[in-house]
Amino acid sequence: GIFKDKNLIYITAESFSEIAVSKELTPTLYKLVNDGFQFTNYYSSNNLSTIGGEFQSLTGLYANNTILRTWRNGNNYFPYGLATMFKNEGYQTYAYHDHSYTFQDRNKYIKSMGFDNFKACYNGLEKLINCKQWPESDVEMIEQTASDYLDNDKFMAYYMTVSGHFEYNWGNKMSKKHYEEVKDLPYSEPVKAYLATQIELDKALELLINKLEEKGKLDDTVIVLLCDHYPYGLSNDQINEVSTINRDDDFELYKSDLIIWNNKMDKKVIVNKVGSNPDVLPTMLNLFGIEYDSRFIMGQDLLSDSEGLVVFANRSFITDTVKYDS
């Protein structure tokens, strides 16, 4: 309950990975990863690309093809969905995506999660940002949406970003936008192009923090950021060009960062327990002091004393003591 009644900004970041976190290139990401909570054994479990990672982030459940088909129709009841839980606590809920609002039926399932206000390209956001480029800009999305909720007393805002999307080349508009920052790095062109897309995410976070501070809301807001999946637009060899660990095996390829950050945390909290996307929702419910029935959520609170568990799409798994390769 240390964050009880604080505001929440919850971000599922397209293809985000710890290989993108750099004090020089992405200083805001670096600060948020290394301050506050620091999760040393967090993984993206890569169940069915973006929509699977997003489903797990919003529901605390594991994704497969069957449940995703059901989820996408928007008719299911998710009493423990992210926005529903916060709405029950008196929060105004908002959701944003800087690509098409109908892509992968996002307009349907976002509503079933309890979000009352959803804005994306071609249902309002196209009037505010350039929706004709690919990928679209996370910075533009933050710039044009933060005013929707910053004047509210209690808000919960969700962002599904897109700037980090492949293909990683100089035809990618976000890579091209940040070409100058990466052109001299000692990596292959796809790796440099990927890192350039993550600079756009970093700039969006910097802008968001500045807007929160200008409104006097920074101290009372928690920022959570997790990935939808590892950057599979890069080969393993390309990922290893910049990685500090060898990512050739079926476990470390998915190693990532989880950000849970508040400006008023006075000390770093290091969490060594293994975890992945389904664990973030129950962890947040604990931190915000919101009661829930854990029988309906597959993920586990990463701050509890239960043993950690990460299950991958191929049924391999990791616990705090065992790795099993299917």
SELO-420934 format. One line per 3 residues: their letters; for each residue x, y, z of N, C-alpha, C. Coordinates in steps of 0.001 Angstrom, whole numbers, always signed. Layout:
A = X Y Z X Y Z X Y Z  ...
//
This chain:
GIF = +776 -1219 +0 +0 +0 +0 +816 +1282 +0  +2106 +1214 -311 +2930 +2432 -230 +2532 +3475 -1282  +1831 +3050 -2336 +1403 +3992 -3371 -100 +4263 -3316
KDK = -731 +3944 -2223 -2184 +4076 -2137 -2624 +5491 -2498  -3621 +5577 -3384 -4247 +6825 -3837 -3352 +7688 -4719  -2175 +7199 -5068 -1371 +7938 -6048 -1933 +7705 -7449
NLI = -1568 +8562 -8378 -1934 +8368 -9779 -1029 +7309 -10400  -1482 +6729 -11499 -700 +5693 -12169 -654 +5962 -13664  +554 +5917 -14224 +744 +5892 -15674 +1440 +4582 -16013
YIT = +759 +3776 -16782 +1153 +2386 -17043 +1439 +2259 -18536  +2654 +1845 -18880 +3102 +1863 -20274 +3551 +471 -20698  +2934 -49 -21763 +3475 -1224 -22443 +4253 -704 -23643
AES = +5557 -912 -23627 +6446 -277 -24602 +6846 -1268 -25687  +6570 -904 -26913 +6845 -1748 -28069 +8330 -2103 -28163  +8622 -3424 -28073 +9967 -3979 -28278 +11017 -3413 -27330
FSE = +10594 -2890 -26190 +11554 -2386 -25211 +12392 -3538 -24657  +13651 -3267 -24410 +14570 -4262 -23853 +15624 -3557 -23028  +16223 -4303 -22120 +17291 -3707 -21322 +18504 -3338 -22179
IAV = +18624 -3898 -23382 +19743 -3514 -24244 +19603 -2063 -24721  +18407 -1492 -24558 +18185 -105 -24979 +18484 +893 -23874  +18774 +411 -22675 +18951 +1302 -21527 +20414 +1751 -21447
SKE = +20620 +3046 -21603 +21965 +3591 -21649 +21980 +4968 -20996  +22970 +5190 -20160 +23084 +6491 -19491 +23282 +7612 -20498  +23926 +7301 -21636 +24219 +8329 -22630 +23063 +8509 -23612
LTP = +22545 +7409 -24155 +21526 +7499 -25205 +20114 +7671 -24651  +19815 +6970 -23577 +18452 +6983 -23023 +18503 +7275 -21524  +18869 +8489 -21157 +19109 +8810 -19742 +17859 +8705 -18864
TLY = +16685 +8966 -19420 +15470 +8873 -18610 +15147 +7419 -18309  +15235 +6563 -19313 +15056 +5130 -19073 +16083 +4632 -18064  +17307 +5071 -18199 +18376 +4654 -17284 +18042 +5047 -15854
KLV = +17574 +6251 -15667 +17221 +6726 -14326 +16078 +5905 -13744  +15040 +5682 -14528 +13861 +4981 -14019 +14154 +3509 -13735  +15029 +2892 -14538 +15399 +1492 -14304 +16233 +1355 -13037
NDG = +17098 +2312 -12788 +18075 +2168 -11708 +17691 +2872 -10410  +16625 +3638 -10409 +16090 +4218 -9183 +14830 +3458 -8790  +14381 +3664 -7582 +13133 +3029 -7155 +13280 +1524 -7075
FQF = +12362 +810 -7681 +12448 -646 -7706 +13397 -1082 -8818  +14218 -2074 -8529 +15131 -2623 -9533 +14939 -4138 -9560  +14426 -4627 -10697 +14116 -6048 -10840 +15226 -6719 -11635
TNY = +15963 -7600 -10978 +17167 -8165 -11583 +16908 -9419 -12398  +15721 -10019 -12263 +15420 -11269 -12972 +14033 -11202 -13612  +13843 -10158 -14414 +12555 -9962 -15087 +12684 -10376 -16547
YSS = +11640 -11045 -17055 +11651 -11569 -18417 +10363 -11201 -19151  +10482 -11014 -20459 +9278 -10978 -21291 +9058 -12405 -21775  +7861 -12927 -21603 +7664 -14347 -21936 +7220 -14556 -23374
NNL = +7043 -13472 -24133 +6828 -13520 -25584 +5725 -14485 -26003  +4575 -14330 -25415 +3439 -15131 -25846 +2672 -14380 -26927  +2914 -14729 -28185 +2103 -14245 -29300 +2250 -12744 -29534
STI = +3469 -12288 -29613 +3823 -10933 -30036 +3175 -9836 -29205  +2912 -8690 -29831 +2458 -7514 -29071 +1149 -7771 -28341  +180 -8335 -29029 -1125 -8492 -28401 -1068 -9460 -27218
GGE = -220 -10480 -27301 -65 -11394 -26182 +606 -10738 -24993  +1677 -9980 -25266 +2347 -9272 -24178 +1449 -8252 -23526  +650 -7562 -24334 -266 -6562 -23795 -1365 -7222 -22970
FQS = -1920 -8320 -23468 -2946 -9044 -22722 -2434 -9430 -21337  -1222 -9967 -21283 -658 -10395 -20005 -437 -9209 -19073  -43 -8084 -19645 +191 -6883 -18842 -1090 -6352 -18214
LTG = -2200 -6450 -18957 -3453 -5843 -18518 -4312 -6759 -17660  -4068 -8081 -17736 -4952 -9029 -17051 -4281 -9853 -15966  -2961 -9971 -15990 -2289 -10872 -15060 -2468 -12328 -15421
LYA = -2924 -12613 -16651 -3129 -13981 -17134 -2103 -14301 -18209  -1924 -15589 -18486 -1074 -15998 -19594 -1884 -16055 -20878  -1234 -15748 -21985 -1921 -15668 -23276 -1687 -16924 -24105
NNT = -2739 -17360 -24801 -2584 -18319 -25889 -3580 -17951 -26981  -3522 -18656 -28114 -4371 -18284 -29249 -5848 -18327 -28907  -6248 -19320 -28130 -7664 -19471 -27810 -8177 -18269 -27018
ILR = -7475 -17915 -25964 -7966 -16828 -25124 -7825 -15483 -25834  -6838 -15340 -26708 -6708 -14077 -27413 -7856 -13869 -28395  -8288 -14931 -29057 -9445 -14798 -29953 -10678 -14368 -29167
TWR = -10847 -14945 -27981 -11990 -14591 -27135 -11865 -13169 -26628  -10654 -12808 -26213 -10400 -11474 -25668 -10680 -10393 -26690  -10297 -10662 -27945 -10391 -9635 -28972 -11828 -9287 -29348
NGN = -12787 -10129 -28994 -14168 -9765 -29333 -14739 -8715 -28381  -14056 -8490 -27252 -14453 -7415 -26352 -15666 -7698 -25498  -16176 -8929 -25530 -17411 -9237 -24806 -17178 -9886 -23444
NYF = -15930 -10158 -23110 -15656 -10830 -21848 -15635 -9867 -20670  -15871 -10431 -19523 -15889 -9657 -18275 -14569 -9885 -17557  -13835 -8818 -17314 -12556 -8908 -16614 -12626 -8067 -15344
PYG = -13196 -8607 -14274 -13320 -7815 -13047 -11980 -7423 -12460  -10907 -8171 -12823 -9591 -7828 -12315 -8707 -7231 -13404  -9316 -6765 -14496 -8561 -6027 -15492 -8013 -4736 -14909
LAT = -6926 -4262 -15468 -6192 -3124 -14901 -7095 -1923 -14611  -7799 -1435 -15629 -8573 -205 -15432 -9769 -426 -14527  -10402 -1597 -14627 -11569 -1875 -13776 -11199 -1776 -12308
MFK = -10051 -2328 -11946 -9631 -2309 -10548 -9404 -887 -10056  -8806 -56 -10897 -8541 +1326 -10480 -9807 +2177 -10555  -10661 +1896 -11512 -11921 +2634 -11600 -12768 +2400 -10354
NEG = -12716 +1169 -9831 -13458 +860 -8610 -12949 +1648 -7408  -11722 +2157 -7512 -11131 +2953 -6437 -11318 +4449 -6664  -12122 +4819 -7660 -12424 +6220 -7893 -11516 +6919 -8889
YQT = -10727 +6161 -9647 -9831 +6757 -10633 -10561 +7008 -11947  -10202 +8104 -12627 -10585 +8312 -14017 -9595 +7533 -14880  -10097 +6760 -15839 -9221 +5870 -16612 -9127 +6317 -18068
YAY = -7906 +6260 -18597 -7620 +6701 -19960 -6688 +5684 -20620  -6860 +5491 -21927 -5972 +4613 -22684 -5621 +5270 -24010  -4368 +5061 -24449 -3878 +5687 -25677 -2988 +4721 -26455
HDH = -3045 +4884 -27781 -2169 +4108 -28668 -1889 +4970 -29892  -616 +5072 -30293 -284 +5950 -31405 -256 +5228 -32749  -1095 +4186 -32883 -1351 +3551 -34176 -2872 +3408 -34294
SYT = -3343 +2696 -35282 -4781 +2620 -35540 -5560 +2061 -34355  -6681 +2679 -34037 -7482 +2267 -32883 -8106 +897 -33061  -8262 +442 -34324 -8869 -875 -34557 -7837 -1978 -34722
FQD = -6554 -1644 -34733 -5531 -2664 -34980 -5597 -3754 -33914  -5681 -5009 -34353 -5824 -6173 -33469 -7033 -6046 -32530  -8053 -5308 -32986 -9304 -5136 -32221 -9084 -4423 -30889
RNK = -8071 -3575 -30849 -7761 -2886 -29590 -8942 -2043 -29100  -9722 -1506 -30022 -10879 -697 -29621 -11912 -1514 -28850  -11919 -2837 -29050 -12876 -3693 -28354 -12351 -4134 -26984
YIK = -11125 -4632 -26955 -10673 -5202 -25686 -10249 -4143 -24679  -9831 -2982 -25146 -9503 -1915 -24202 -10739 -1556 -23377  -11871 -1510 -24011 -13119 -1199 -23307 -13448 -2286 -22280
SMG = -13210 -3552 -22631 -13516 -4633 -21685 -12593 -4628 -20478  -11454 -3935 -20581 -10537 -3800 -19451 -10983 -2720 -18465  -12022 -1939 -18840 -12533 -918 -17936 -12136 +497 -18275
FDN = -11509 +705 -19440 -11111 +2059 -19816 -12300 +2796 -20414  -12603 +3957 -19861 -13725 +4757 -20337 -13325 +5704 -21464  -12055 +6012 -21568 -11588 +6986 -22554 -10429 +6378 -23335
FKA = -10640 +6062 -24601 -9598 +5474 -25441 -9415 +6345 -26674  -8176 +6752 -26884 -7863 +7616 -28029 -6659 +7046 -28763  -6802 +6908 -30071 -5727 +6399 -30915 -5881 +7009 -32298
CYN = -5038 +6574 -33221 -5159 +7080 -34581 -6483 +6644 -35190  -7178 +7596 -35765 -8446 +7426 -36481 -9649 +7259 -35561  -9487 +7569 -34289 -10665 +7848 -33452 -10395 +9088 -32581
GLE = -9596 +10000 -33141 -9358 +11277 -32483 -7907 +11716 -32464  -6975 +10779 -32310 -5569 +11158 -32187 -4988 +11645 -33515  -5575 +11214 -34635 -5056 +11627 -35947 -5189 +13129 -36171
KLI = -6049 +13783 -35396 -6192 +15228 -35493 -5063 +15947 -34745  -4317 +15184 -33940 -3330 +15788 -33056 -1893 +15398 -33384  -1696 +14201 -33945 -352 +13734 -34276 -325 +13274 -35732
NCK = +876 +13014 -36233 +1033 +12524 -37605 +824 +11011 -37615  -352 +10574 -38010 -667 +9151 -38069 -368 +8546 -39434  +206 +9324 -40329 +510 +8827 -41672 +1955 +8357 -41807
QWP = +2762 +8522 -40763 +4129 +8018 -40804 +4182 +6662 -40113  +5252 +5890 -40372 +5411 +4599 -39714 +6847 +4423 -39250  +7007 +4083 -37979 +5962 +4092 -36956 +5668 +5520 -36492
ESD = +4577 +5663 -35782 +4196 +6969 -35272 +5033 +7337 -34045  +4909 +8581 -33613 +5800 +9128 -32588 +5205 +9050 -31187  +5923 +8397 -30277 +5517 +8371 -28867 +5585 +9770 -28247
VEM = +6550 +10565 -28671 +6674 +11937 -28150 +5432 +12738 -28510  +5002 +12649 -29763 +3801 +13376 -30178 +2585 +12907 -29387  +2487 +11601 -29128 +1352 +11068 -28374 +1310 +11644 -26963
IEQ = +2440 +11651 -26270 +2482 +12216 -24916 +2158 +13708 -24946  +2742 +14398 -25899 +2539 +15841 -26006 +1062 +16195 -26142  +319 +15375 -26886 -1062 +15716 -27216 -2107 +15051 -26321
TAS = -1696 +14216 -25395 -2689 +13509 -24564 -2582 +13787 -23078  -1437 +14200 -22587 -1249 +14353 -21139 -2238 +15336 -20538  -2616 +16347 -21307 -3562 +17341 -20787 -4949 +16757 -20546
DYL = -5242 +15593 -21124 -6549 +14965 -20915 -6784 +14633 -19443  -5710 +14242 -18760 -5884 +13703 -17414 -5134 +14448 -16310  -4200 +15291 -16648 -3334 +15872 -15618 -4060 +16797 -14649
DND = -5219 +17296 -15019 -5966 +18158 -14101 -6910 +17365 -13192  -6988 +16042 -13386 -7862 +15216 -12545 -7217 +14951 -11190  -8047 +14749 -10177 -7542 +14462 -8834 -6945 +13057 -8739
KFM = -7587 +12071 -9392 -7087 +10690 -9386 -7231 +10132 -10792  -6098 +9810 -11405 -6166 +9297 -12773 -5285 +8068 -12926  -5693 +7222 -13865 -4916 +6061 -14284 -4868 +6094 -15814
AYY = -3690 +6339 -16368 -3524 +6449 -17821 -2661 +5304 -18329  -3102 +4694 -19426 -2389 +3569 -20028 -1947 +3943 -21437  -685 +3633 -21745 -147 +3859 -23084 +379 +2556 -23668
MTV = -39 +2255 -24903 +602 +1217 -25707 +1384 +1944 -26787  +2709 +1927 -26697 +3542 +2704 -27614 +3746 +1958 -28935  +4314 +2665 -29920 +4572 +2011 -31208 +5902 +2442 -31822
SGH = +6554 +3468 -31286 +7759 +3997 -31930 +8881 +2973 -32031  +8900 +1986 -31153 +9976 +1002 -31156 +9791 -146 -32120  +8792 -77 -32980 +8444 -1196 -33860 +9479 -1384 -34978
FEY = +9713 -2669 -35361 +10562 -2930 -36525 +9799 -2566 -37800  +10397 -2403 -38958 +11716 -2847 -39352 +12761 -1836 -38873  +13958 -2351 -38540 +15005 -1482 -38030 +15979 -1125 -39153
NWG = +15634 -34 -39821 +16440 +504 -40911 +16146 +2002 -40981  +16731 +2666 -41951 +16578 +4120 -41996 +15311 +4544 -42732  +14526 +3579 -43199 +13188 +3873 -43676 +12191 +3995 -42535
NKM = +12551 +3452 -41390 +11754 +3594 -40169 +11834 +5053 -39718  +10683 +5722 -39620 +10678 +7163 -39366 +11285 +7533 -38022  +11122 +6675 -37007 +11693 +6986 -35698 +13205 +6730 -35683
SKK = +13640 +5727 -36432 +15083 +5510 -36565 +15730 +6697 -37275  +15095 +7111 -38351 +15630 +8247 -39116 +15653 +9519 -38276  +14629 +9714 -37452 +14532 +10914 -36621 +15731 +11055 -35695
HYE = +16264 +9916 -35225 +17365 +9950 -34247 +18663 +9388 -34823  +18780 +9473 -36137 +19973 +8948 -36811 +21256 +9588 -36285  +21240 +10888 -36090 +22462 +11601 -35689 +22990 +11106 -34347
EVK = +22083 +10715 -33443 +22520 +10261 -32112 +23202 +8899 -32144  +22928 +8103 -33188 +23430 +6718 -33192 +24407 +6426 -34328  +24571 +7333 -35262 +25295 +7020 -36502 +26725 +6560 -36267
DLP = +27365 +7019 -35188 +28776 +6687 -34953 +28966 +5525 -33974  +27888 +4896 -33567 +28014 +3764 -32647 +28639 +2563 -33359  +29405 +1729 -32639 +30136 +625 -33275 +29288 -633 -33451
YSE = +28085 -481 -33992 +27175 -1603 -34167 +26704 -1674 -35611  +26061 -2768 -35950 +25490 -2925 -37283 +24338 -1941 -37473  +23968 -1710 -38715 +22915 -739 -39011 +21581 -1094 -38346
PVK = +21120 -2347 -38361 +19846 -2656 -37685 +19871 -2359 -36193  +20991 -2621 -35543 +21094 -2349 -34106 +21041 -846 -33851  +21764 -92 -34638 +21720 +1373 -34482 +20308 +1905 -34735
AYL = +19645 +1353 -35733 +18279 +1796 -36034 +17325 +1440 -34896  +17508 +256 -34299 +16679 -119 -33144 +16915 +844 -31982  +18169 +1091 -31653 +18472 +1987 -30532 +17892 +3383 -30775
ATQ = +17872 +3803 -32031 +17297 +5108 -32352 +15804 +5151 -32028  +15097 +4055 -32284 +13664 +4038 -31949 +13441 +4140 -30450  +14353 +3588 -29675 +14206 +3630 -28222 +14552 +5014 -27656
IEL = +15317 +5788 -28403 +15540 +7181 -28011 +14217 +7939 -28050  +13372 +7629 -29025 +12057 +8276 -29095 +11230 +7955 -27854  +11247 +6699 -27409 +10557 +6324 -26170 +11126 +7090 -24986
DKA = +12444 +7192 -24933 +13099 +7911 -23834 +12680 +9381 -23812  +12634 +10002 -24975 +12227 +11411 -25057 +10768 +11579 -24624  +9937 +10581 -24951 +8532 +10638 -24539 +8411 +10575 -23025
LEL = +9211 +9732 -22390 +9202 +9640 -20926 +9705 +10930 -20285  +10747 +11490 -20855 +11270 +12767 -20350 +10189 +13841 -20414  +9488 +13902 -21524 +8417 +14874 -21692 +7299 +14639 -20683
LIN = +6936 +13371 -20486 +5886 +13029 -19536 +6250 +13473 -18124  +7467 +13201 -17704 +7909 +13598 -16369 +7898 +15118 -16217  +8333 +15815 -17246 +8319 +17286 -17198 +6901 +17828 -17078
KLE = +5966 +17226 -17798 +4570 +17674 -17724 +3977 +17393 -16343  +4305 +16240 -15772 +3841 +15928 -14423 +4392 +16933 -13419  +5661 +17271 -13587 +6283 +18218 -12657 +5667 +19610 -12802
EKG = +5415 +20042 -14032 +4809 +21360 -14255 +3439 +21470 -13600  +2697 +20351 -13568 +1360 +20344 -12986 +1359 +20050 -11491  +2546 +19840 -10920 +2629 +19509 -9504 +2145 +18114 -9185
KLD = +2186 +17207 -10171 +1663 +15850 -9989 +2751 +14784 -9932  +3997 +15177 -10088 +5059 +14175 -10207 +5195 +13339 -8943  +5195 +13971 -7778 +5395 +13239 -6526 +4246 +12274 -6233
DTV = +3075 +12575 -6789 +1893 +11758 -6513 +1541 +10841 -7675  +2503 +10552 -8537 +2254 +9685 -9694 +3307 +8588 -9756  +2868 +7383 -10048 +3749 +6231 -10239 +3807 +5927 -11728
IVL = +5014 +5721 -12235 +5201 +5326 -13642 +5633 +3864 -13676  +4900 +3073 -14441 +5226 +1660 -14650 +5477 +1465 -16138  +6562 +795 -16478 +6851 +510 -17880 +7365 -912 -18018
LCD = +6775 -1648 -18948 +7222 -2998 -19264 +7128 -3197 -20769  +7790 -4231 -21270 +7782 -4481 -22706 +6617 -5389 -23088  +6257 -5362 -24371 +5318 -6354 -24879 +6048 -7645 -25241
HYP = +7271 -7512 -25735 +8097 -8664 -26123 +9511 -8165 -26365  +10463 -9097 -26444 +11841 -8693 -26738 +11911 -8207 -28201  +12965 -7502 -28602 +13044 -6945 -29956 +13352 -8008 -31005
YGL = +12337 -8801 -31349 +12563 -9902 -32284 +12699 -9432 -33728  +12655 -8123 -33953 +13028 -7586 -35259 +14533 -7612 -35478  +15284 -7957 -34431 +16728 -8151 -34521 +17049 -9627 -34394
SND = +18122 -10071 -35037 +18599 -11446 -34853 +19283 -11569 -33497  +19476 -12801 -33044 +20197 -13015 -31781 +21600 -12423 -31842  +22266 -12598 -32974 +23618 -12055 -33117 +23611 -10542 -33007
QIN = +22614 -9906 -33601 +22526 -8449 -33522 +22242 -7994 -32099  +21353 -8692 -31394 +21076 -8355 -29995 +22342 -8483 -29155  +23135 -9517 -29441 +24355 -9745 -28666 +25437 -8700 -28938
EVS = +25315 -7949 -30022 +26284 -6874 -30273 +26292 -5857 -29140  +25130 -5623 -28553 +25005 -4559 -27556 +24693 -5105 -26166  +24323 -6375 -26073 +23956 -6964 -24785 +25183 -7198 -23908
TIN = +25000 -7042 -22606 +26084 -7328 -21657 +26097 -8790 -21245  +25052 -9549 -21635 +25014 -10995 -21379 +24783 -11709 -22697  +25157 -12986 -22759 +24945 -13782 -23968 +23476 -14188 -24045
RDD = +22819 -13831 -25139 +21386 -14084 -25274 +21094 -15184 -26297  +22005 -16125 -26435 +21802 -17196 -27401 +20837 -18270 -26915  +20670 -18394 -25601 +19802 -19475 -25130 +18351 -19013 -25048
DFE = +17475 -19972 -24767 +16035 -19706 -24794 +15530 -19030 -23535  +16410 -18660 -22627 +16009 -17937 -21429 +16470 -16478 -21486  +17786 -16296 -21621 +18340 -14945 -21518 +17938 -14062 -22695
LYK = +17499 -14654 -23794 +16992 -13860 -24907 +15842 -12963 -24458  +15096 -13421 -23453 +13895 -12725 -22998 +14144 -11823 -21785  +15374 -11754 -21320 +15693 -10945 -20141 +15402 -9480 -20442
SDL = +14762 -8788 -19510 +14365 -7409 -19766 +14372 -6613 -18471  +13893 -5389 -18559 +13741 -4519 -17398 +12266 -4250 -17144  +11932 -4076 -15887 +10616 -3616 -15466 +10819 -2339 -14669
IIW = +10086 -1304 -15026 +10175 -30 -14314 +8944 +149 -13437  +9155 +348 -12150 +8127 +840 -11228 +8789 +1968 -10453  +8362 +3185 -10716 +9112 +4349 -10237 +8189 +5439 -9729
NNK = +8595 +6015 -8601 +7942 +7210 -8073 +9033 +8151 -7574  +8852 +9426 -7838 +9865 +10426 -7535 +10187 +10540 -6050  +9260 +10112 -5179 +9442 +10284 -3739 +10031 +9061 -3053
MDK = +10337 +7998 -3807 +10993 +6847 -3177 +12370 +7252 -2690  +12646 +7003 -1425 +13899 +7507 -850 +15028 +6489 -898  +14727 +5252 -1336 +15813 +4282 -1458 +15472 +3253 -2524
KVI = +16513 +2681 -3085 +16337 +1662 -4103 +15869 +358 -3455  +14939 -334 -4108 +14470 -1636 -3645 +14857 -2665 -4696  +15775 -3554 -4363 +16242 -4560 -5314 +15421 -5834 -5138
VNK = +14842 -6304 -6248 +13993 -7502 -6235 +14658 -8548 -7119  +15093 -9657 -6517 +15788 -10711 -7252 +14861 -11830 -7716  +13640 -11843 -7250 +12667 -12860 -7636 +12424 -12815 -9143
VGS = +12266 -13995 -9776 +11980 -14024 -11203 +10534 -13603 -11448  +10320 -12933 -12573 +8974 -12485 -12900 +8844 -12153 -14366  +7596 -11949 -14799 +7318 -11575 -16186 +6011 -10790 -16235
NPD = +5517 -10509 -17430 +4370 -9609 -17602 +3162 -9922 -16726  +2720 -11181 -16592 +1523 -11430 -15770 +1691 -11051 -14301  +2936 -10892 -13848 +3182 -10578 -12442 +3050 -9084 -12124
VLP = +3004 -8250 -13150 +3031 -6807 -12902 +1708 -6330 -12314  +579 -6805 -12835 -713 -6366 -12314 -878 -6672 -10828  -676 -7922 -10368 -830 -8159 -8925 +177 -7388 -8079
TML = +1364 -7145 -8617 +2350 -6339 -7890 +1843 -4916 -7712  +1248 -4357 -8778 +721 -3003 -8684 -466 -2929 -7730  -1332 -3933 -7757 -2489 -3923 -6863 -2030 -3934 -5405
NLF = -969 -4677 -5119 -404 -4676 -3772 +125 -3289 -3417  +931 -2715 -4304 +1566 -1439 -4004 +546 -317 -3822  -587 -422 -4525 -1634 +589 -4398 -2670 +229 -3335
GIE = -2446 -874 -2621 -3342 -1245 -1532 -4737 -1621 -2000  -4836 -2218 -3185 -6134 -2603 -3750 -6334 -4104 -3567  -7408 -4488 -2914 -7659 -5902 -2648 -8125 -6620 -3916
YDS = -7693 -7876 -4052 -8108 -8691 -5193 -8078 -10161 -4784  -8736 -10978 -5573 -8780 -12416 -5326 -7718 -13077 -6204  -6645 -13547 -5603 -5503 -14057 -6360 -5821 -15336 -7129
RFI = -6958 -15971 -6854 -7334 -17174 -7607 -7688 -16855 -9053  -7960 -15581 -9347 -8367 -15199 -10686 -7245 -14525 -11474  -6046 -14512 -10910 -4884 -13931 -11583 -3760 -14958 -11556
MGQ = -3194 -15256 -12720 -2118 -16250 -12781 -783 -15688 -12292  -558 -14396 -12539 +679 -13786 -12080 +732 -13701 -10566  +1944 -13479 -10057 +2158 -13383 -8616 +2770 -12027 -8264
DLL = +2412 -11536 -7110 +3009 -10303 -6599 +4519 -10515 -6468  +5293 -9708 -7171 +6748 -9866 -7147 +7361 -9487 -5809  +6585 -8866 -4928 +7085 -8490 -3611 +6620 -9450 -2521
SDS = +5900 -10498 -2919 +5451 -11486 -1939 +6558 -12505 -1683  +6328 -13407 -717 +7340 -14415 -415 +7094 -15726 -1156  +6134 -15742 -2100 +5926 -16942 -2919 +7063 -17085 -3920
EGL = +7306 -18309 -4363 +8389 -18542 -5313 +8029 -17962 -6672  +8990 -17304 -7312 +8759 -16725 -8626 +8609 -17786 -9696  +7883 -17461 -10741 +7668 -18381 -11853 +7498 -17591 -13139
VVF = +8268 -17974 -14161 +8106 -17423 -15509 +7852 -18591 -16441  +6742 -18543 -17172 +6403 -19592 -18134 +6509 -19011 -19532  +7250 -19691 -20404 +7444 -19213 -21768 +6458 -19879 -22722
ANR = +6380 -19341 -23931 +5397 -19823 -24900 +5607 -21295 -25255  +6858 -21776 -25196 +7143 -23168 -25548 +7085 -24104 -24335  +6533 -23620 -23230 +6360 -24363 -21974 +7659 -24562 -21196
SFI = +8741 -23946 -21623 +9900 -23848 -20745 +9527 -22932 -19589  +10256 -23048 -18473 +9949 -22163 -17357 +11180 -21917 -16501  +11098 -20868 -15702 +12129 -20522 -14730 +11442 -20298 -13389
TDT = +12022 -20831 -12328 +11633 -20448 -10972 +12850 -19799 -10314  +12745 -19497 -9042 +13898 -18915 -8341 +15022 -19924 -8136  +14740 -21189 -8351 +15761 -22227 -8103 +16026 -23126 -9314
VKY = +15128 -23147 -10304 +15214 -24136 -11384 +14968 -23459 -12732  +15694 -23915 -13762 +15358 -23591 -15143 +15039 -24897 -15856  +13904 -24924 -16548 +13523 -26114 -17323 +13372 -25736 -18787
DS = +14135 -26382 -19653 +14105 -26134 -21093 +13309 -27251 -21754  +12138 -26894 -22285 +11271 -27918 -22864 +11863 -28547 -24132
//
